[in-house]
Amino acid sequence: MQGRCRGPASWLPVVVLIVSLLALCGQAAAEPPALELPARGSVAELKTHSLVQFDPDRRLRPEALLQDVSGFKAFDPAMDRQAPPSWLLLNLKAAADSDGHYVLRVSRRFFTRFDLYAPGADGRILRRSAQALAAVDARTVGREFVFDLKLSPGETTPILLFVDLFQGSLQPLELSLQDAGSFAETRANTYLLFGLIFGILLALILHNFVLYLNLRQPGHLYYVLAMSSMLLLLGVDSGLLQNYLLPGFAQPWLARLNVLFAALMVLTIFLFFRAFVDAERLVPGIMRFGRWAIAVLLILAVAQWFAPPSLFPYLAVGSQLVNVLVFVLLLVAGFLAGRRGSVEGYIFLAAWSIFMISAFGRTLLSLDMAERNLVLEYLMYFGAVAEASILGLGLAYRVRQLYERHAIALREQNRAARLANLDPLTDAYNRRFLQTFLDNALNDARDGNFNRSVLILDLDHFKETNDQYGHAAGDGILRELVRRCQNHLGQGDVLCRLGGDEFVIVTSGEQSGNGLDLGRRIVQDFSDRPFEYEGQVMPVTVSVGVVSAVSPRTTVSDVLRMADQALYQAKRAGRNQAVLFDPDQATPFRHGPSMTPPREKET
């Protein structure tokens, strides 16, 4: 009897043991597996190694969650499509041979709330946050938030994340872990790349600003404004602005600044396009519609600055959509302007297409319409450099066009001035040029002497030859006279036709003492090689009168009269010779009295 009663009682310890083991197994099943970290390197896709617990009303406490993990479940890929605000639990086991210093890298997204809970040095749980409209308790490196973690080597450390994304899913959430040493190298390479990109943009901005100061072309000004806005936008996007320039009190406004800088960039690009392509003339309809879109964009940009946090995401998304609309309008306008004959339209189309593709990729990421990858994350930086470079080359093309038009206008102006000062028959300078040239030369004399020689040439027996052989022969003789004289002139010497068969040579200052020699060489040239016309020798010689070293107070008329007096002396001496002016043999001037008052003596 007693043996039968002892039977059931003997099973009780076994039942208790089995129940305890089942409870322990159930508790162990809820524990997240420890993720072993390498001593050097990185681990990506951390969220797939996590346990997740939904908390749409944020009622759960992190301390309680770290003690009781029964409500967590393994990450489900369906959470990438839809998920309320959630807690993510990770058990991290640092490598035994590591120093325990790691960094958690979180892709920058529009976090309504992001909190990291990890044990501090004293064992207490520390909270650090990264959310859109608040100060960020993390470093910003490129397109990532970076949190420093100190883990005990060889031991398992739990960390807890609370994530609330505007998109309502976990798809935008990208988590990775990397040891601090290799991350320092990654950060250095990232900043080196940013330095190169920002250096190129700054150089292009400064170059075109200098061009604007010199040329005052509105296209260069709008280029500077547009690229400066883009530089600010990329500065916020890369984290450089908030890390090194932005004061602490402005950190909560970063998301709003990002929207504002994007709107300013689109506005200034629109103004640049209008000036660069002459869009108001070529595509007035699109420009009219574009102005309305820009007005809406500016309203949204201003409204989001003052909007409460609950409305900000919708205004920011609306601003991005209007940005895309303006992007498309500018593409169409550039294409149509190019079709209508504007090379600048095609240049803008090429530049803007590259940037639009890169910006469109970023928009897809922001709207949770594409999976994250490094190409889409950083494509906008390379697109910005490509756009700025192509538009800078386009402005250089415009400057070259302006230079060529100016050079053509200057050549035409010089040609007109030259024609106004040339004798149409012989291409020698005319009497008006001679008057101005001699007057300026006399005014420029500063050492008390007029260091030039003035020669008057006259053809002997020209009237008889012209009457006998005709005007065509006479014109040919005059042109031949000019051609031969130019063979004897030095640099700075000037040959002018005074009228009829009289010509004047004004030598440069270096040849003032050789005026008589020059006259004799010209006379000898025509003596050795007589004029010929249609195979007949023309009985024409040359007489030359020379005047040298006159006072700078002498007038132009006086100089010409003295040279003419020397010519008269050569004629009287038998022609076909050069004679230096001799005041002792003065005779009445053939050119009449002076029409210029005498110069005052310089004191």
C-alpha positions as CSV (number, residue, x, y, z in Angstrom):
1,M,0.0,0.0,0.0
2,Q,2.7,2.4,1.0
3,G,4.7,1.4,-2.1
4,R,1.9,2.3,-4.4
5,C,1.5,5.7,-2.7
6,R,5.2,6.5,-3.0
7,G,5.1,6.1,-6.8
8,P,3.5,9.4,-7.8
9,A,5.4,11.4,-5.2
10,S,8.7,10.1,-6.6
11,W,7.9,11.7,-10.0
12,L,7.4,15.3,-8.6
13,P,11.2,16.2,-8.6
14,V,11.4,15.0,-12.1
15,V,8.5,17.2,-13.2
16,V,9.9,20.2,-11.5
17,L,13.2,19.7,-13.2
18,I,11.6,19.3,-16.6
19,V,9.6,22.5,-16.1
20,S,12.6,24.4,-15.0
21,L,14.6,23.3,-18.0
22,L,11.8,24.2,-20.3
23,A,11.6,27.7,-18.8
24,L,15.4,28.1,-19.1
25,C,15.3,27.0,-22.7
26,G,12.4,29.4,-23.4
27,Q,14.4,32.2,-21.8
28,A,17.5,31.3,-23.7
29,A,15.6,31.3,-27.0
30,A,14.6,34.9,-26.4
31,E,18.2,35.9,-25.8
32,P,19.8,37.4,-29.0
33,P,22.8,35.5,-30.1
34,A,26.1,37.3,-29.5
35,L,27.6,38.9,-32.6
36,E,31.3,38.3,-32.6
37,L,33.2,41.3,-33.8
38,P,36.6,41.2,-35.5
39,A,39.6,42.8,-34.0
40,R,40.1,44.8,-37.1
41,G,37.5,45.4,-39.8
42,S,33.8,45.9,-40.0
43,V,30.4,44.1,-39.8
44,A,27.6,45.4,-42.0
45,E,23.8,44.8,-42.0
46,L,23.7,44.8,-38.2
47,K,19.9,45.1,-38.1
48,T,19.6,41.6,-39.6
49,H,21.5,40.3,-36.4
50,S,19.2,42.1,-34.0
51,L,16.0,41.3,-32.1
52,V,13.1,43.8,-32.6
53,Q,10.3,44.8,-30.4
54,F,7.6,47.3,-31.6
55,D,6.8,50.3,-29.3
56,P,4.6,52.7,-31.3
57,D,3.8,54.8,-28.1
58,R,7.3,54.7,-26.6
59,R,6.1,53.2,-23.3
60,L,8.9,50.7,-22.7
61,R,11.9,51.6,-20.6
62,P,15.4,50.7,-21.9
63,E,16.5,49.5,-18.4
64,A,13.6,47.0,-18.3
65,L,14.2,45.9,-21.9
66,L,17.8,45.1,-21.1
67,Q,16.7,42.9,-18.1
68,D,13.7,41.2,-19.9
69,V,14.0,40.4,-23.5
70,S,11.0,38.2,-23.7
71,G,9.1,40.6,-25.9
72,F,11.7,40.7,-28.7
73,K,11.6,38.7,-31.9
74,A,14.1,38.1,-34.7
75,F,14.4,40.7,-37.4
76,D,12.0,40.0,-40.3
77,P,12.6,41.4,-43.8
78,A,9.0,42.4,-43.9
79,M,9.9,45.2,-41.4
80,D,11.8,46.9,-44.3
81,R,8.4,47.5,-45.9
82,Q,6.5,48.6,-42.8
83,A,7.3,48.9,-39.1
84,P,6.2,51.2,-36.3
85,P,8.7,52.8,-33.9
86,S,10.8,49.9,-32.7
87,W,13.5,48.8,-30.3
88,L,16.5,46.9,-31.7
89,L,18.7,44.8,-29.4
90,L,22.2,43.7,-30.2
91,N,24.6,41.6,-28.2
92,L,28.1,42.5,-29.3
93,K,31.1,40.4,-28.3
94,A,34.4,42.2,-28.9
95,A,37.4,40.2,-30.0
96,A,39.6,39.1,-27.2
97,D,42.7,40.5,-28.9
98,S,41.1,43.9,-29.6
99,D,41.3,47.1,-27.6
100,G,37.5,47.2,-27.4
101,H,37.2,50.6,-29.2
102,Y,34.6,50.4,-31.9
103,V,32.3,52.8,-33.8
104,L,28.7,52.3,-34.7
105,R,28.0,53.8,-38.2
106,V,24.4,54.8,-38.9
107,S,23.4,56.1,-42.3
108,R,22.0,59.6,-42.1
109,R,18.3,59.4,-42.6
110,F,15.3,61.5,-41.6
111,F,15.0,60.1,-38.0
112,T,11.9,61.3,-36.1
113,R,13.7,59.6,-33.2
114,F,17.0,57.7,-32.9
115,D,18.4,56.8,-29.5
116,L,21.4,54.6,-28.7
117,Y,21.6,53.0,-25.2
118,A,24.9,51.5,-24.3
119,P,26.8,51.0,-21.0
120,G,29.2,53.7,-20.1
121,A,32.6,53.5,-18.4
122,D,31.0,53.4,-14.9
123,G,28.5,50.8,-15.9
124,R,25.5,53.1,-16.2
125,I,23.4,53.1,-19.3
126,L,24.1,56.2,-21.5
127,R,21.7,57.6,-24.1
128,R,22.9,59.3,-27.2
129,S,20.5,60.7,-29.9
130,A,20.4,61.6,-33.5
131,Q,17.2,63.0,-34.8
132,A,16.2,65.4,-37.5
133,L,15.1,68.5,-35.5
134,A,17.4,68.3,-32.5
135,A,21.0,68.4,-31.6
136,V,22.9,65.3,-32.5
137,D,25.0,63.5,-29.9
138,A,27.3,61.9,-32.5
139,R,29.9,62.8,-35.0
140,T,28.9,63.3,-38.6
141,V,31.3,61.8,-41.1
142,G,30.0,62.0,-44.7
143,R,26.6,60.5,-45.0
144,E,26.8,58.8,-41.6
145,F,26.3,59.4,-37.9
146,V,29.2,57.9,-35.9
147,F,28.8,56.7,-32.3
148,D,31.9,55.7,-30.3
149,L,31.5,52.4,-28.3
150,K,33.8,51.0,-25.6
151,L,33.3,47.2,-25.3
152,S,35.1,44.8,-23.0
153,P,37.4,42.5,-25.0
154,G,36.2,38.9,-25.0
155,E,32.9,39.8,-23.3
156,T,29.4,40.3,-24.5
157,T,27.9,43.8,-24.3
158,P,24.2,44.5,-25.1
159,I,23.3,47.8,-26.8
160,L,19.8,49.0,-27.4
161,L,18.5,51.2,-30.2
162,F,15.1,53.0,-30.5
163,V,14.3,53.9,-34.1
164,D,11.4,56.0,-35.5
165,L,11.7,56.8,-39.2
166,F,9.5,59.2,-41.1
167,Q,9.1,56.5,-43.8
168,G,7.4,54.2,-41.3
169,S,9.7,51.2,-42.1
170,L,13.2,50.0,-41.2
171,Q,14.3,49.9,-44.9
172,P,16.3,53.2,-44.6
173,L,18.1,52.1,-41.5
174,E,21.6,51.0,-42.3
175,L,23.9,50.0,-39.4
176,S,27.5,48.8,-39.4
177,L,30.2,48.4,-36.8
178,Q,33.9,49.0,-37.3
179,D,37.0,49.0,-35.1
180,A,38.1,52.5,-34.3
181,G,41.6,52.1,-35.9
182,S,40.4,51.1,-39.4
183,F,37.6,53.7,-39.1
184,A,40.1,56.4,-38.6
185,E,41.7,55.5,-41.9
186,T,38.2,55.4,-43.6
187,R,37.5,58.8,-42.2
188,A,40.8,60.2,-43.4
189,N,40.1,58.9,-46.9
190,T,36.6,60.3,-46.9
191,Y,37.8,63.8,-45.8
192,L,40.6,63.6,-48.4
193,L,37.9,63.0,-51.1
194,F,35.8,65.8,-49.7
195,G,38.8,68.1,-49.7
196,L,39.4,67.5,-53.3
197,I,35.7,68.0,-54.3
198,F,35.3,71.2,-52.2
199,G,38.7,72.5,-53.4
200,I,37.6,72.2,-57.0
201,L,34.3,73.9,-56.3
202,L,36.0,76.7,-54.4
203,A,38.5,77.3,-57.2
204,L,35.8,77.5,-59.8
205,I,33.8,79.9,-57.6
206,L,36.7,82.2,-57.0
207,H,37.8,82.1,-60.7
208,N,34.3,83.1,-61.9
209,F,34.0,85.8,-59.2
210,V,37.2,87.4,-60.5
211,L,35.8,87.2,-64.0
212,Y,32.6,88.9,-62.8
213,L,34.6,91.7,-61.2
214,N,36.3,92.3,-64.5
215,L,33.5,91.6,-67.0
216,R,30.4,92.5,-65.0
217,Q,28.5,89.7,-66.8
218,P,25.4,88.5,-64.8
219,G,26.0,84.9,-65.8
220,H,29.2,84.9,-63.8
221,L,27.5,86.4,-60.8
222,Y,24.7,83.8,-60.9
223,Y,27.2,81.0,-61.3
224,V,29.0,82.2,-58.1
225,L,25.7,82.3,-56.2
226,A,24.6,78.9,-57.5
227,M,27.8,77.1,-56.8
228,S,28.1,78.8,-53.4
229,S,24.6,77.5,-52.5
230,M,25.6,74.1,-53.7
231,L,28.7,74.3,-51.6
232,L,26.6,75.0,-48.5
233,L,24.2,72.2,-49.4
234,L,27.1,69.7,-49.8
235,G,28.7,71.1,-46.6
236,V,25.6,70.2,-44.6
237,D,25.3,66.9,-46.4
238,S,28.9,65.9,-45.8
239,G,28.9,66.9,-42.1
240,L,31.8,69.4,-42.6
241,L,29.6,72.5,-42.0
242,Q,28.2,71.3,-38.7
243,N,31.5,69.7,-37.5
244,Y,33.7,72.7,-38.1
245,L,31.7,75.9,-38.9
246,L,28.2,75.8,-37.6
247,P,27.8,77.0,-33.9
248,G,26.2,74.6,-31.4
249,F,22.9,76.5,-31.1
250,A,22.3,76.0,-34.8
251,Q,22.7,72.2,-34.8
252,P,18.9,71.6,-34.3
253,W,18.2,73.6,-37.5
254,L,20.4,71.4,-39.8
255,A,17.5,69.7,-41.5
256,R,15.8,73.0,-42.1
257,L,19.0,74.5,-43.4
258,N,19.4,71.6,-45.8
259,V,16.0,72.3,-47.3
260,L,16.7,76.0,-47.4
261,F,20.1,75.6,-49.1
262,A,18.6,73.2,-51.7
263,A,15.9,75.8,-52.5
264,L,18.5,78.6,-52.9
265,M,20.6,76.4,-55.2
266,V,17.6,75.7,-57.4
267,L,16.7,79.4,-57.5
268,T,20.2,80.6,-58.4
269,I,20.6,77.9,-61.0
270,F,17.3,79.0,-62.5
271,L,18.7,82.6,-62.6
272,F,21.9,81.4,-64.1
273,F,20.1,79.5,-66.8
274,R,18.1,82.5,-67.7
275,A,21.2,84.7,-68.1
276,F,23.5,82.1,-69.6
277,V,21.1,80.8,-72.3
278,D,19.1,84.0,-72.9
279,A,16.1,81.9,-72.0
280,E,13.5,84.7,-71.8
281,R,13.9,85.1,-75.6
282,L,14.3,81.4,-76.6
283,V,11.9,79.6,-74.2
284,P,9.6,82.2,-72.7
285,G,6.8,79.8,-72.0
286,I,8.9,77.4,-69.9
287,M,10.5,80.4,-68.1
288,R,7.0,81.7,-67.2
289,F,6.0,78.3,-65.8
290,G,9.4,78.0,-64.1
291,R,8.9,81.3,-62.3
292,W,5.6,79.9,-60.8
293,A,7.4,76.7,-59.7
294,I,10.2,78.8,-58.1
295,A,7.7,80.9,-56.2
296,V,6.1,77.7,-54.8
297,L,9.5,76.4,-53.9
298,L,10.4,79.5,-52.0
299,I,7.1,79.5,-50.1
300,L,7.7,75.9,-49.0
301,A,11.3,76.7,-48.0
302,V,10.2,79.6,-45.9
303,A,7.2,77.7,-44.4
304,Q,9.3,74.7,-43.4
305,W,11.6,77.1,-41.4
306,F,8.7,78.1,-39.1
307,A,6.7,74.9,-39.3
308,P,6.3,72.7,-36.2
309,P,8.2,69.4,-36.2
310,S,5.0,67.5,-37.1
311,L,4.6,69.4,-40.4
312,F,8.2,69.7,-41.3
313,P,8.6,66.3,-43.0
314,Y,5.7,67.0,-45.3
315,L,7.0,70.4,-46.3
316,A,10.5,69.0,-46.8
317,V,9.2,66.3,-49.1
318,G,7.0,68.8,-51.0
319,S,10.1,71.0,-51.4
320,Q,12.0,68.0,-52.8
321,L,9.3,67.2,-55.3
322,V,9.2,70.9,-56.5
323,N,13.0,70.7,-56.9
324,V,12.6,67.7,-59.2
325,L,9.9,69.6,-61.2
326,V,12.3,72.6,-61.7
327,F,15.1,70.2,-62.6
328,V,12.9,68.7,-65.4
329,L,11.8,72.1,-66.6
330,L,15.4,73.3,-66.9
331,L,16.3,70.1,-68.8
332,V,13.5,70.7,-71.3
333,A,14.3,74.4,-71.6
334,G,18.0,73.6,-72.2
335,F,17.1,71.1,-74.9
336,L,14.7,73.5,-76.7
337,A,17.1,76.4,-76.5
338,G,19.8,74.2,-78.1
339,R,17.4,73.2,-80.8
340,R,16.7,76.9,-81.5
341,G,20.4,77.7,-82.1
342,S,21.8,78.2,-78.6
343,V,25.1,76.4,-78.0
344,E,24.8,77.5,-74.4
345,G,21.5,75.5,-74.2
346,Y,23.3,72.3,-75.0
347,I,26.1,73.1,-72.6
348,F,23.6,73.6,-69.8
349,L,21.7,70.5,-70.8
350,A,24.9,68.4,-70.5
351,A,25.9,69.8,-67.1
352,W,22.4,69.8,-65.6
353,S,21.7,66.2,-66.8
354,I,24.7,64.9,-64.9
355,F,23.7,66.7,-61.7
356,M,20.0,65.8,-62.1
357,I,20.8,62.1,-62.3
358,S,22.9,62.3,-59.2
359,A,20.3,64.4,-57.3
360,F,17.5,62.1,-58.5
361,G,19.3,59.2,-56.9
362,R,19.5,61.0,-53.6
363,T,15.8,61.9,-53.8
364,L,15.0,58.2,-54.3
365,L,17.0,57.4,-51.1
366,S,15.2,60.2,-49.2
367,L,11.8,59.0,-50.2
368,D,12.6,55.4,-49.4
369,M,12.2,54.4,-53.0
370,A,15.7,52.8,-53.4
371,E,18.0,50.7,-51.4
372,R,21.0,52.3,-50.0
373,N,24.4,52.0,-51.7
374,L,27.5,54.1,-51.8
375,V,27.0,55.1,-55.4
376,L,23.7,56.7,-54.8
377,E,24.9,58.2,-51.4
378,Y,27.8,60.0,-52.9
379,L,26.9,60.4,-56.6
380,M,25.7,63.9,-56.0
381,Y,29.2,65.1,-55.0
382,F,30.7,64.0,-58.3
383,G,27.7,65.3,-60.2
384,A,28.2,68.7,-58.5
385,V,31.8,68.8,-59.6
386,A,31.0,67.7,-63.1
387,E,28.2,70.3,-63.4
388,A,30.3,73.1,-62.0
389,S,33.2,72.2,-64.3
390,I,31.0,72.0,-67.5
391,L,29.2,75.3,-66.7
392,G,32.5,76.9,-65.9
393,L,33.8,75.8,-69.4
394,G,30.5,77.2,-70.8
395,L,31.2,80.5,-69.2
396,A,34.7,80.4,-70.6
397,Y,33.2,79.7,-74.0
398,R,31.0,82.8,-73.5
399,V,34.1,84.9,-72.5
400,R,35.9,83.7,-75.6
401,Q,32.9,84.7,-77.7
402,L,32.9,88.2,-76.1
403,Y,36.6,88.4,-76.6
404,E,36.3,87.5,-80.3
405,R,33.5,90.0,-80.8
406,H,35.5,92.6,-79.1
407,A,38.5,91.8,-81.1
408,I,36.5,92.0,-84.3
409,A,35.0,95.3,-83.3
410,L,38.4,96.6,-82.4
411,R,39.9,95.5,-85.7
412,E,37.0,97.1,-87.6
413,Q,37.5,100.3,-85.5
414,N,41.2,100.3,-86.3
415,R,40.5,99.5,-89.9
416,A,38.1,102.4,-90.1
417,A,40.5,104.7,-88.3
418,R,43.3,103.5,-90.6
419,L,41.2,104.1,-93.7
420,A,40.3,107.5,-92.5
421,N,44.1,108.3,-92.2
422,L,45.2,106.6,-95.4
423,D,45.5,108.0,-98.9
424,P,43.2,105.7,-101.0
425,L,45.5,105.8,-104.1
426,T,48.9,105.0,-102.5
427,D,48.0,103.5,-99.1
428,A,50.4,106.1,-97.5
429,Y,49.2,108.2,-94.6
430,N,47.2,111.3,-95.6
431,R,47.7,114.9,-94.7
432,R,45.3,114.8,-91.7
433,F,47.3,112.0,-90.1
434,L,50.5,114.0,-90.8
435,Q,49.2,117.0,-89.0
436,T,48.2,115.0,-85.9
437,F,51.3,112.9,-85.9
438,L,53.7,115.9,-86.1
439,D,51.8,117.8,-83.5
440,N,51.9,114.9,-81.0
441,A,55.6,114.4,-81.7
442,L,56.3,118.1,-81.0
443,N,54.3,117.9,-77.8
444,D,56.2,114.8,-76.7
445,A,59.6,116.4,-77.1
446,R,61.0,116.8,-73.5
447,D,64.7,117.4,-73.9
448,G,64.4,120.7,-75.7
449,N,65.0,119.3,-79.1
450,F,62.8,117.7,-81.8
451,N,64.8,114.6,-82.4
452,R,63.4,113.8,-85.8
453,S,64.0,114.6,-89.4
454,V,61.3,115.7,-91.8
455,L,61.7,115.1,-95.5
456,I,59.5,116.4,-98.4
457,L,59.8,114.5,-101.6
458,D,58.6,115.8,-104.9
459,L,58.7,114.2,-108.4
460,D,60.6,116.1,-111.0
461,H,58.7,116.7,-114.3
462,F,55.7,114.7,-113.0
463,K,53.1,117.0,-114.6
464,E,54.6,116.6,-118.1
465,T,54.9,112.9,-117.7
466,N,51.3,112.6,-116.4
467,D,50.1,114.7,-119.4
468,Q,52.1,112.7,-121.9
469,Y,51.4,109.1,-120.7
470,G,48.1,109.6,-119.0
471,H,46.7,109.5,-115.4
472,A,47.1,105.7,-115.2
473,A,50.8,106.0,-115.7
474,G,50.9,108.9,-113.1
475,D,49.0,106.8,-110.6
476,G,51.4,103.9,-111.1
477,I,54.4,106.2,-110.6
478,L,53.0,107.5,-107.3
479,R,52.3,103.9,-106.0
480,E,55.8,102.8,-107.1
481,L,57.3,105.9,-105.3
482,V,55.6,104.8,-102.0
483,R,56.7,101.2,-102.4
484,R,60.3,102.1,-102.9
485,C,60.4,104.6,-100.1
486,Q,59.0,102.1,-97.7
487,N,62.0,99.8,-98.5
488,H,64.3,102.5,-97.1
489,L,62.3,103.4,-94.0
490,G,63.3,102.2,-90.6
491,Q,61.0,101.2,-87.7
492,G,59.1,104.2,-86.5
493,D,59.5,106.1,-89.7
494,V,56.2,107.5,-91.2
495,L,55.4,108.2,-94.9
496,C,52.5,110.5,-95.8
497,R,51.1,111.9,-99.0
498,L,50.9,115.7,-98.6
499,G,49.1,116.2,-101.9
500,G,49.6,115.7,-105.6
501,D,53.1,114.3,-106.2
502,E,54.5,115.6,-102.8
503,F,55.2,113.2,-100.0
504,V,56.5,113.7,-96.4
505,I,58.7,111.3,-94.4
506,V,59.0,111.8,-90.6
507,T,61.8,109.7,-89.2
508,S,62.0,108.2,-85.7
509,G,64.1,109.9,-83.1
510,E,66.8,107.3,-83.5
511,Q,67.4,108.3,-87.1
512,S,67.2,112.1,-86.8
513,G,70.8,112.6,-87.8
514,N,70.4,110.4,-90.8
515,G,67.6,112.3,-92.5
516,L,69.9,113.7,-95.3
517,D,71.4,110.2,-95.8
518,L,67.9,108.7,-96.1
519,G,67.0,111.4,-98.7
520,R,70.1,110.7,-100.7
521,R,69.4,106.9,-100.7
522,I,65.9,107.5,-102.1
523,V,67.2,109.8,-104.8
524,Q,69.9,107.3,-105.7
525,D,67.4,104.5,-105.9
526,F,65.3,106.3,-108.5
527,S,68.4,107.4,-110.4
528,D,69.7,103.8,-110.6
529,R,66.3,102.3,-111.4
530,P,64.1,104.7,-113.4
531,F,60.3,104.5,-113.3
532,E,58.8,102.2,-115.9
533,Y,55.3,101.9,-117.1
534,E,54.2,99.3,-119.6
535,G,57.8,98.7,-120.6
536,Q,58.5,102.4,-121.2
537,V,61.0,104.4,-119.0
538,M,59.4,107.4,-117.4
539,P,61.6,110.6,-117.4
540,V,60.9,111.2,-113.7
541,T,63.3,111.8,-110.8
542,V,63.0,112.8,-107.2
543,S,64.0,115.9,-105.3
544,V,64.1,115.9,-101.5
545,G,64.2,118.7,-98.9
546,V,65.3,117.8,-95.4
547,V,65.0,119.6,-92.1
548,S,66.5,118.2,-88.8
549,A,66.8,119.2,-85.1
550,V,64.2,121.9,-84.9
551,S,62.9,123.4,-81.6
552,P,59.9,121.7,-80.0
553,R,58.3,125.1,-79.8
554,T,58.1,125.1,-83.6
555,T,54.7,124.6,-85.1
556,V,53.8,121.9,-87.6
557,S,53.3,124.5,-90.3
558,D,56.8,126.0,-89.6
559,V,58.4,122.5,-89.8
560,L,56.7,121.9,-93.2
561,R,57.7,125.3,-94.5
562,M,61.4,124.7,-93.6
563,A,61.3,121.3,-95.3
564,D,59.5,122.8,-98.3
565,Q,62.2,125.6,-98.4
566,A,64.9,122.8,-98.5
567,L,63.0,121.1,-101.4
568,Y,62.8,124.5,-103.2
569,Q,66.6,124.7,-102.8
570,A,67.0,121.2,-104.2
571,K,64.9,122.2,-107.2
572,R,66.8,125.3,-107.8
573,A,70.1,123.4,-107.5
574,G,69.1,121.2,-110.5
575,R,66.7,118.6,-109.1
576,N,67.3,114.9,-108.6
577,Q,69.0,115.5,-105.2
578,A,68.5,115.8,-101.5
579,V,69.2,119.1,-99.8
580,L,69.3,120.0,-96.0
581,F,67.5,123.2,-95.1
582,D,69.8,126.2,-95.1
583,P,68.2,129.3,-93.4
584,D,70.7,131.6,-95.1
585,Q,69.2,130.7,-98.5
586,A,65.6,131.3,-97.4
587,T,63.1,132.4,-100.0
588,P,59.4,133.2,-99.7
589,F,57.5,130.2,-98.4
590,R,55.5,128.3,-100.9
591,H,53.1,127.0,-98.3
592,G,52.0,130.5,-97.0
593,P,52.0,131.9,-93.5
594,S,51.8,129.7,-90.4
595,M,48.2,128.8,-89.4
596,T,49.4,127.7,-85.9
597,P,50.3,130.2,-83.2
598,P,53.9,130.0,-82.0
599,R,54.5,127.8,-78.9
600,E,55.2,129.5,-75.6
601,K,58.7,129.0,-74.3
602,E,58.8,126.4,-71.6
603,T,60.0,127.5,-68.2
